[in-house]
Amino acid sequence: MKNIRSIVAILCCSTVYANDIEGTVQGGAYSHGHQDAFTDADHFKHKTQYTQDRDNLINSGKLSINRGGFQPQFIMPLRTTNNDPGFFGVSNYVDQDPVFNGNVEDFFCGARTYDLSNYNHKGIDFFTWPYAWDKMDNDEVEVVAAADGVITTKLDGNFDRNCDFSDPNWNAVYVTYNDGSYSYYGHLKNGSLTSKQEGASVVAGEYLGVVGSSGSSTGPHLHFETYDLDGNLIEPYSGQCNRMNNDSWWLDQEAYRESKVNKLASHDVEPDELSSCPTNIDMPNYQDDFDPGDTVYLAAYYRDQELNQLSSYYLLKPDGSEFGSAWHHNSPDTYNASYWYITRQLPNDAEPGAWTFRVNYNLNTYEHVFYVGDLIFESAFEN
């Protein structure tokens, strides 16, 4: 029998309805990309802490800097412990426009960044998606070193479920690279930081912690902020409007819009993305086992979906034949993150076994398996 779960009725997202062959696709934009804000005093505190710790390590012989060495080539500083095809998005890049109060520009000449009255965003915000609090609670998204380096600073023990800018104290790991450049990996989950101490070496891809929402933060995300040897702010992404550095610091730079499906899921209630602040609890209501006659909510969660991109959805019975007709949906806008779902009622004589929810999108095929009948079940995803 099914596991019955409850849902908190707090909506966070704009809802858009689009006609399709069989019914109505529902969903819309995920409106919480997650931000952070630091005062000049906060930045001075970060820089002072880093400089002091770096100098102590140099003086003790635990850190050497190869001035004039090759700059690091970053890998993505995140990985996941699950099998979903995607697990994060980018809400904000470094603000290239020095003027405050809404004067923003990212490296790609877009506006995918922000500023406040006295703060230009100085890093990259990688937000976890979908259901960021659920991912945090289950340690699903880990922060890893973007390049070989030395742990210079560790900050832990701070509250990690913040939803606003009222608490500047974050959990973070600061890493110095071979050429003396360095990065802050911030907003980590309390108690999740690597057991390695300051002065220990790490290699690219090595575990540093779990994504959380410690410090000045509106939700779980990684704030990745990088400086060169002389303390100049770096935007690791190369682009026409990057005023800080000409070349990319990525080993393999992602596209500005990395359009993909992060997750397919079946639910037993409407899969509304929840704005869970201040409770800071997600209730995804995932369900992978159903009885004949049940209503199934089939959802696709997207990263960087662009205007007019086509998705084709199919529901396949255990024998591989289609249940009803395929339905199709063109994205009505461009989103950093979005979700769309459709409702299907299973017939009372539904064939027991593995049913497949399939989505063709942006030249890729994604599948999720759920089960009908009293069967042992499991989920499967493929990209």
Secondary structure by P-SEA (a helix, b strand, c coil): ccbbbbbcccccbbbbbbbcccbbbbbccccccccccccaaaaaaaaaaaaaaaaaaaaaccccccccccccccccccccccccccccccccccccccccccccccccccccccccccccccbbbbbbccaaaaaaaacccccccccccccccccccccccccccccccccbbbbbccccccccccccccccccccccccccccccccccccccccccccccbbbbbccccccccccccccccccccccccccccccccccccccccccccccccccccccccccccccccccbbbbbbbbbccccccbbbbbbbbccccccccbbbbbcccccccccccbbbbbbcccccccbbbbccccccbbbbbbbbcccccccccccc
